[in-house]
Amino acid sequence: MKRLTLILLLFSSTAFAQQPHPVITSVAPDHGPAEGGTLVTIKGADFFLCPVCSPPTPPIVGFGSTAPGTLVLAQRVRLLDSNTIEAVTPAYVAGATDVFVEDIGFATTASTAARKAFTFDPPSPFEPLLLPILLPDTAGAFRSVFRTSADLVNSGDRDVTALGLIFGCGFAPATLVLPPKARSAPECIELTGRPGRIAWVPAGTGNDIEGGMRVFDVSRTSTNFGTRIPLVRARDFRSSRIALLGLPLNPNFRLTLRIYSLEPEATSVTVRWFGNATTVPLRAGDDQFDPAFATFNDFPVPALADPPPQFGDVVIDPDDPSRHTWAFVTATNTETQEITTISQK
């Protein structure tokens, strides 16, 4: 009997390990309102009930992107057969999104995603918050190492879930949920390696979230606190001219202009400075959580009157007036590596 039990266990484990990955061939309808509630039919193959769950559980269906912290599960899921699933869409950020199906209860999890298979139609039940810099440690001149930390505080009276941000902290990543009056530890927010990240919070809660980023030189923490970079709300983005005033016209400062677009598609802007103008392309973001972005640091200062002015202005004009942009300049002292931030008002 013991040998028969062992054989059955080995057979069962082998069967689970060889569980084929589910396949998605279509999602219909392929769009619906962003507030959710659309009944969709997912066609494919190798959809199974959980073999060890009681009661039997259908596959997990989620909507999101390949980026962590963006997946939201369907409200209801029903397995009709191994080729057909019905699910009700959750509320989600407006735009095209991936659809995920995951068979659970097997020794090796089997999952698959259909890229951009469902589009949530605007208006969105969420509003954006841009964290302009979420970068790992970056080496600078004179052995300096610039580190980014971020902290967010929920000053409201209800939980706020920020789609697109995750906790790290050495445990399994989870979507960032801020309870009322709670603060996220700086080391817990994922450093994405990208120049910025758009988090989406339920509409009406954006004003409850305070905080931002701090960039500092870890080799000089005893003498330099670094610079604060603000959290950017939807109202801070503009579809018209942006003026950044009072940039230092001094060779001891290294200027870097960073430009973000709320829409992820590639675009361009015209940058005007000190009597010059040039077109700057913004590379496309991967999804609604990844802003279109560009940097510009080619600021040759022409020969000026004697004595030369100490400060100058930079103007950014979106080439597409339907786009929403935000920008700021960092002025880094080449001797001390101290950073000053100049952002739009």
Backbone hydrogen bonds, N-H to C=O, Kabsch-Sander energy under -0.5 kcal/mol:
donor,donor_aa,acceptor,acceptor_aa,energy
5,T,1,M,-2.6
6,L,2,K,-2.3
7,I,3,R,-2.4
8,L,4,L,-2.5
9,L,5,T,-2.4
10,L,6,L,-2.5
11,F,7,I,-2.5
12,S,8,L,-2.8
13,S,9,L,-2.8
14,T,10,L,-2.4
15,A,11,F,-2.5
16,F,12,S,-2.4
17,A,13,S,-2.5
18,Q,14,T,-1.7
19,Q,16,F,-1.8
23,V,45,A,-2.7
25,T,23,V,-0.5
25,T,43,K,-3.2
26,S,43,K,-1.5
28,A,41,T,-2.1
32,G,119,T,-1.9
34,A,121,D,-1.8
36,G,33,P,-1.7
37,G,89,T,-2.7
40,V,38,T,-0.7
40,V,87,A,-3.2
41,T,28,A,-3.3
42,I,40,V,-0.5
42,I,85,I,-3.4
43,K,26,S,-2.3
43,K,41,T,-0.6
44,G,83,N,-2.0
45,A,23,V,-2.0
47,F,82,S,-2.1
50,C,57,T,-3.2
53,C,50,C,-0.7
60,I,102,E,-2.8
62,G,100,F,-1.9
63,F,72,V,-2.8
64,G,98,D,-1.8
70,T,67,A,-0.9
72,V,63,F,-2.7
74,A,61,V,-3.0
75,Q,88,V,-2.4
76,R,88,V,-0.5
78,R,86,E,-3.1
80,L,78,R,-0.7
80,L,84,T,-1.8
81,D,84,T,-1.5
84,T,81,D,-1.5
85,I,42,I,-2.1
86,E,78,R,-3.0
87,A,40,V,-2.2
88,V,76,R,-1.9
89,T,38,T,-2.5
89,T,87,A,-0.5
92,Y,34,A,-2.8
95,G,120,F,-2.4
97,T,118,F,-2.9
98,D,64,G,-2.7
99,V,114,A,-2.0
100,F,62,G,-3.0
101,V,112,T,-2.3
102,E,60,I,-2.4
103,D,110,A,-2.6
110,A,103,D,-1.2
111,S,109,T,-0.6
112,T,101,V,-2.1
114,A,99,V,-2.9
115,R,113,A,-0.6
117,A,97,T,-0.6
117,A,114,A,-1.1
118,F,97,T,-1.9
119,T,30,D,-2.2
120,F,95,G,-2.5
121,D,32,G,-3.2
121,D,119,T,-0.6
127,E,201,V,-3.1
129,L,199,A,-2.6
130,L,232,V,-3.0
131,L,129,L,-0.5
131,L,197,R,-3.0
134,L,194,R,-0.8
138,T,146,F,-2.6
140,G,144,S,-3.1
143,R,140,G,-0.5
144,S,141,A,-1.6
146,F,138,T,-3.2
147,R,216,F,-3.0
148,T,135,L,-0.7
149,S,214,R,-2.2
150,A,186,P,-0.5
151,D,212,G,-2.1
153,V,210,E,-2.5
154,N,182,A,-2.4
155,S,153,V,-0.8
155,S,208,D,-3.3
160,V,178,L,-2.2
162,A,160,V,-0.6
162,A,176,L,-2.8
163,L,161,T,-0.9
163,L,200,W,-2.4
164,G,69,G,-2.8
165,L,162,A,-1.5
167,F,174,A,-2.4
168,G,188,C,-1.9
169,C,187,E,-0.7
171,F,168,G,-2.0
174,A,167,F,-0.7
176,L,162,A,-0.6
176,L,165,L,-2.4
178,L,160,V,-3.0
181,K,154,N,-2.0
182,A,179,P,-1.9
184,S,152,L,-2.7
188,C,185,A,-2.0
189,I,185,A,-0.6
189,I,186,P,-0.9
190,E,166,I,-2.2
192,T,134,L,-0.5
192,T,190,E,-0.8
193,G,134,L,-1.5
197,R,131,L,-2.0
198,I,289,F,-2.6
199,A,129,L,-3.1
199,A,197,R,-0.7
200,W,163,L,-2.2
201,V,127,E,-2.5
201,V,199,A,-0.5
203,A,125,P,-2.9
205,T,202,P,-2.1
208,D,205,T,-1.6
209,I,205,T,-0.6
209,I,206,G,-1.1
210,E,153,V,-2.6
210,E,208,D,-0.6
212,G,151,D,-1.9
213,M,229,I,-2.6
214,R,149,S,-2.5
215,V,227,T,-2.5
216,F,147,R,-2.1
216,F,214,R,-0.5
218,V,145,V,-2.7
218,V,216,F,-0.7
220,R,217,D,-2.0
221,T,218,V,-0.7
223,T,220,R,-1.5
224,N,220,R,-2.1
227,T,215,V,-2.6
229,I,213,M,-2.9
231,L,211,G,-1.0
232,V,130,L,-2.4
233,R,231,L,-0.5
234,A,128,P,-0.7
236,D,233,R,-1.6
237,F,233,R,-0.6
237,F,234,A,-1.1
238,R,325,T,-2.8
242,I,316,I,-2.5
244,L,314,V,-3.2
245,L,243,A,-0.6
247,L,312,G,-3.5
249,L,310,Q,-3.0
250,N,248,P,-1.2
253,F,250,N,-2.4
254,R,332,T,-2.9
255,L,253,F,-0.6
256,T,330,T,-2.0
257,L,296,F,-3.4
258,R,328,F,-2.9
259,I,294,A,-2.7
260,Y,326,W,-2.9
261,S,292,A,-2.2
262,L,324,H,-2.9
267,T,282,L,-1.3
269,V,280,V,-2.1
270,T,317,D,-2.8
271,V,269,V,-0.6
271,V,278,T,-3.0
272,R,270,T,-0.5
272,R,315,V,-2.9
273,W,276,N,-1.8
274,F,313,D,-0.9
276,N,273,W,-2.6
278,T,271,V,-2.0
280,V,269,V,-3.2
282,L,267,T,-3.2
283,R,281,P,-0.5
283,R,293,F,-2.3
285,G,264,P,-3.2
290,D,287,D,-1.7
292,A,261,S,-1.2
292,A,263,E,-0.7
293,F,283,R,-1.6
294,A,259,I,-1.8
296,F,257,L,-2.4
299,F,297,N,-1.4
312,G,247,L,-2.2
314,V,244,L,-2.6
315,V,272,R,-2.7
316,I,242,I,-3.0
317,D,270,T,-2.6
319,D,268,S,-2.0
323,R,320,D,-2.0
325,T,238,R,-3.3
325,T,323,R,-0.5
326,W,260,Y,-2.1
328,F,258,R,-1.9
329,V,342,I,-3.2
330,T,256,T,-2.4
331,A,340,T,-3.0
332,T,254,R,-2.7
332,T,330,T,-0.6
333,N,331,A,-0.5
333,N,338,E,-2.8
334,T,252,N,-3.0
337,Q,333,N,-2.7
340,T,331,A,-2.0
342,I,329,V,-3.2
343,S,341,T,-0.5
344,Q,327,A,-1.1
